[in-house]
Amino acid sequence: MRRPLAKRARRALAGAALACVSGCTAPLLAPPAPLAARAVAPAFELEGRLSATDGARAASGRLAWTHAPGTDEWTVFNPLGQIAAQLVSTPRGAQLTTADGRRVEARDMDALLPQLVGVPVPVDGLSHWVQGAARAGARVLAMDAAGRPVRISDDGWLIDYQEYADATPASAPRRIDAQWGDARLRLVIDHWAPLP
């Protein structure tokens, strides 16, 4: 008589344990919200407001940027709307022209961009950051409820997405703050559009 009772008790206990385990673990096994699929446009145009500081000096102005594979054109305007400088990069090299007519040439845009904005921001990184995407080797550290990056770590830079254009998962960033040591870069994007 003891054996049937013990057997039933073990079965009841096992069933209760199984129900508890399956009921308790279901919420813990739910996957986190996936990172929204963010296609990176190979070519785009952007207009916005840029401010940068290296900890000692600061600069700000309006920016018009046209990006395509192998070519970039940056035009920075002073607060009065006049062209402060223009940076053009092609596969043959890069050239920075300032408002006073001074020209500086270099092998690529990465060598001249710090002279334009005051901080050593990587051009390839920035072309991904303005699209809310992490380039190869970068890590997404935090996402919002829509699955969009809120913080990215990229080659020593921390990129924070303060605002997106709208609430949809594929919306473009509206305000980006990037920091690398004392270097800080803020970009408020007024217009971004892919190019054919």
SVG drawing of the C-alpha trace seen along z (x, -y; Angstrom):
<svg xmlns="http://www.w3.org/2000/svg" viewBox="-2 -87 50 89">
<polyline fill="none" stroke="black" stroke-width="0.4" points="0.0,0.0 2.9,-2.3 4.2,-2.0 1.1,-3.1 0.7,-6.1 4.4,-7.1 4.2,-6.6 1.1,-8.9 2.7,-11.5 5.9,-11.5 3.8,-11.9 1.8,-14.8 5.0,-16.4 6.6,-16.0 3.6,-17.4 3.4,-20.4 7.2,-21.0 6.8,-20.8 3.9,-23.2 5.8,-25.6 8.9,-25.5 7.1,-25.9 5.0,-28.7 7.9,-30.4 10.4,-30.3 8.2,-31.3 8.6,-35.1 12.4,-34.7 12.8,-32.9 11.1,-35.6 13.6,-37.1 14.5,-40.8 13.2,-43.2 15.3,-42.7 17.3,-45.6 15.2,-47.1 16.6,-46.2 18.4,-49.4 19.4,-49.5 22.4,-51.7 22.0,-53.9 25.2,-54.1 24.4,-57.7 22.5,-60.4 22.1,-64.1 21.9,-65.7 21.2,-69.2 21.5,-70.1 23.2,-72.0 26.6,-70.9 28.5,-71.9 31.8,-70.5 34.3,-71.0 37.7,-69.5 37.5,-70.7 39.3,-73.9 37.8,-75.3 34.2,-75.1 32.7,-75.7 29.1,-75.6 27.3,-76.2 25.0,-74.8 26.0,-71.8 25.1,-70.5 26.6,-67.1 26.3,-65.0 27.7,-61.4 28.2,-58.8 30.6,-55.9 34.1,-57.3 32.9,-61.0 31.8,-63.4 31.1,-67.1 30.7,-69.1 29.7,-72.7 29.7,-74.5 27.9,-77.8 28.6,-80.3 25.7,-81.6 25.1,-84.4 24.5,-81.8 27.8,-82.5 30.0,-79.6 32.7,-79.2 34.4,-76.2 33.9,-73.5 35.5,-70.0 35.4,-67.8 36.7,-64.3 37.1,-62.0 39.1,-58.9 41.9,-61.2 42.1,-63.0 40.5,-65.6 40.6,-69.4 39.5,-71.9 38.7,-75.4 38.1,-78.1 36.1,-81.3 39.3,-83.4 40.4,-81.2 43.0,-79.1 43.3,-75.6 44.6,-72.5 44.9,-69.1 45.3,-65.6 45.1,-62.0 41.6,-61.5 38.8,-63.2 39.7,-61.8 42.9,-63.8 41.0,-67.1 37.7,-66.7 39.3,-67.5 40.4,-70.9 36.8,-71.6 34.9,-70.5 37.6,-70.6 37.4,-67.0 38.8,-63.8 35.5,-62.2 35.8,-59.2 34.0,-59.9 32.9,-56.3 31.6,-56.1 29.7,-59.3 28.0,-58.2 26.6,-55.2 25.8,-57.2 23.6,-59.6 21.6,-56.6 21.2,-55.1 23.4,-52.1 26.4,-50.5 29.3,-49.9 31.4,-46.7 33.2,-46.5 30.9,-48.8 28.5,-47.6 25.0,-48.6 24.9,-49.2 21.3,-50.1 18.0,-50.1 14.7,-51.8 11.3,-50.1 11.1,-50.3 14.4,-48.4 16.5,-51.5 19.9,-52.2 20.0,-54.6 23.7,-54.2 26.5,-52.8 30.2,-52.3 32.4,-52.8 36.2,-52.9 36.4,-54.8 33.4,-57.0 30.1,-56.8 27.2,-57.8 23.9,-58.7 20.7,-59.1 18.7,-61.7 15.8,-61.9 14.5,-60.2 12.4,-61.9 9.3,-59.9 8.2,-56.8 8.6,-54.2 11.4,-51.6 13.0,-52.7 12.9,-56.5 16.1,-58.5 17.9,-60.0 17.1,-63.7 19.6,-64.5 23.0,-62.7 25.5,-63.4 28.9,-61.7 31.8,-61.8 35.4,-60.6 37.4,-61.8 37.2,-65.6 35.9,-65.7 32.2,-66.2 30.1,-66.4 26.4,-67.3 24.4,-67.0 20.8,-68.1 19.5,-66.7 16.9,-68.9 16.8,-66.9 18.1,-63.5 17.3,-61.6 18.8,-58.7 20.1,-59.4 19.6,-57.1"/>
</svg>
